[in-house]
Amino acid sequence: MELSFYGAAHEVTGSCHYLKACGLHILVDCGMQQGPDEYENQEIPVNPAEIDYVLLTHAHIDHSGRLPLLYAKGFRGTVIATEATVDLCEIMLRDSAHIQMFEAEWRNRKAKRSGHPGYVPLYDMNDAEGVLKRFRSCQYNEPIRLSASVQARYVDVGHLLGSASIEVTVEENNQTRKIVFSGDIGNLSQPLLRDPQYLTDADYVVMECTYGDRSHDIPPDYAAELAGVIQRTFDRGGNVVIPSFAVGRTQEMLYFLRRIKAENMVQGHGDFPVYVDSPMAVEATNIFRENGTGYYDQEAMDLIRRGINPLGVSNLRLSVTSDDSKAINDSGGCKVILSASGMCEAGRIKHHLKHNLWRPECTVLFVGYQAEGTLGRIILEGADTVKLFGEEIEVRAEICQLSGISGHADNKGLLRWVQSFCPKPKRVFVVHGESSVCDLFAMRLRDEFGLRATAPYPGAAYDLVRNTCLSEGVQERVEKPSPTRRASAVFQRLVDAGKRLAIVIRHNEGGANKDLAKFADQINALCDKWDR
């Protein structure tokens, strides 16, 4: 019974934890790294074709984004997630594949002109479609039997539509261990979503600490604060550009904007246009509208019962095509532009920044976490210029942040969540935070609350029966950028296919001799064709 860490260990993004128990190979999340690596990534120590389950806490790409890559490498197990998470992954993983393929096409055009080697996407649309067929939905609090000795349960954690903490109970060699994976712990009193539910019983806890070093401000009236930003910007004759995650934060902004317009909180600018410039955000908004029951909080459900769409904004303009997007900056008048990505790393937001950052009458309003090293963080920390599409753009617009708004609990919320366990867990693993924050929060759990807390490094592994460390992982920081994926990645994909073939052969042990002989003939024929 072993637990090891292969993502978001001393880093904020790329969550991935590996549980080996009762003959099962289980991943909890399989997320994509966003921003530069702080530590050398470690490979999961098992062939993806041998992984039986991925338990997915929620749909955000830093928790789900490498699932298509896992499929490309041979994974054919089952991904379990709540119904809303399944629906959101349907759009998010396809969108991620599209971005991967588009980036490869763009890089390869440049490589062809310069004579450099080709670039291979991390995965393609076939991989995204393939892994989506492996998804199985579940309900909150539904017991999920993974085997005779392993059971899982998903509990609402209030971070995103369908987000969950996952409780895994393992019985092995007359030993029972309960492991709770927090996922991303939601903030209290978020719009639309219910507050996090608290678990009380666990031997081991794996918990995030994104805001483990700070407290959110006393929650303001978000709609009033947003209205104030819009008012002063429009009075200057500018646009309000909001880099906003397409899933979750965009819908919260629409929730506030509906109220702003309904209560006429912005004066003198009529029914101003609100643009949602992200095909994925448009699709996600529809999913939010269709999945209110079972996920929305009381306030949102009360609006629905009164016949009011909580996300219904007047003069809302949905931008789907690239021509729609280009037309936004060609249109006159003051406007609010919601566009992805939330950290300004990719997508259409970069075009809107190019058109608005240099204009002192405009405002760029950040409404979500900006990871270290991302363009959003660079702008928020006061850069004078940024490079967009090869052009230096002067930062003259007002740069501000909607105070207090976050989908993550602050340090008080994190402490409230972990202190709900009684008796105290045998060990708490602190993950999903900047390196210094992981260490700081783990130290606080030890010194102030008497918990045995550890901040594991990439590749760290623990024996859950003996509560001992098997490997400390890699603790050296990397100073080099992530390597470019060259055409040799295609050969690696062939190697991964070979590994999967070996596993499939083992799965056929004990089969009928006639079938095994046919299988062997097919393999030999394939080898004869390609042996060079």
Secondary structure, 3 states (H helix, E strand, C coil): CEEEEEECCCCCCCCEEEEEECCEEEEECCCCCCCCCCECCCCCCCCHHHCCEEECCCCCHHHHCCHHHHHHCCCCCEEEEEHHHHHHHHHHHHHHHHHHHHHHHHHHHHHHHHCCCCECCCCCHHHHHHHHCCEEEECCCCCEECCCCEEEEEEECCCCCCCEEEEEEEEECCEEEEEEECCCCCCCCCCCECCCCCCCCCCEEEEECCECCCCCCCCCCHHHHHHHHHHHHHHHCCCEEEECCCCCHHHHHHHHHHHHHHCCCCCCCCCCCEEEECHHHHHHHHHHHHCCCCCECHHHHHHHHCCCCCCCCCCEEEECCHHHHHHHHHCCCCCEEEECCCCCCCCCHHHHHHHHCCCCCCEEEECCCCCCCCHHHHHHCCCCEEEECCEEEECCCEEEECCCCCCCCEHHHHHHHHCCCCCCCCEEEEECCCHHHHHHHHHHHHHHHCCCEECCCCCCEEECCCCEEEECCCCCECCCCCCCCECHHHHHHHHHHHHHHHHHHHHCCCCCHHHHHHHHHHHHHHHHHHCC
